[in-house]
Amino acid sequence: MDIDLTVMLANILNGMGPKLISKHMKAQAAGDETRATMALAQVVIYTKLLERYQEDDEYYQFILDLQQLREAQEEFYLESRAENNRKLALVVLSRLRFLAMLQRRLAAAERDKAMETLRTTPAIVRH
């Protein structure tokens, strides 16, 4: 298990929660039902991911589960579009946007960690 990546994952997840809830509350206070519903969909999927993380904090398994969840949501989105269920499609699309954002943040953090490792690793000198 990579401790640095596990800590990074926890930090990213912990930082996202309050922002998502705030976004939902603002939309609800403004009376924008569509935005409030979409924001709530993100809060719900965030909560599910947080529960999943608390069960097993192994980073690479979390990444695999995250990808599987995204693929399942993509299929669900296509089904709801095929059934012409606009409201459900918007909810699922909101979930997909959140999952994509989380994957981008995790990928960026992984790249930063890899670059830091390269910077701190002594170069191999060839003769």
Beta strands, then each sheet from edge to edge (+ up, - down):
end
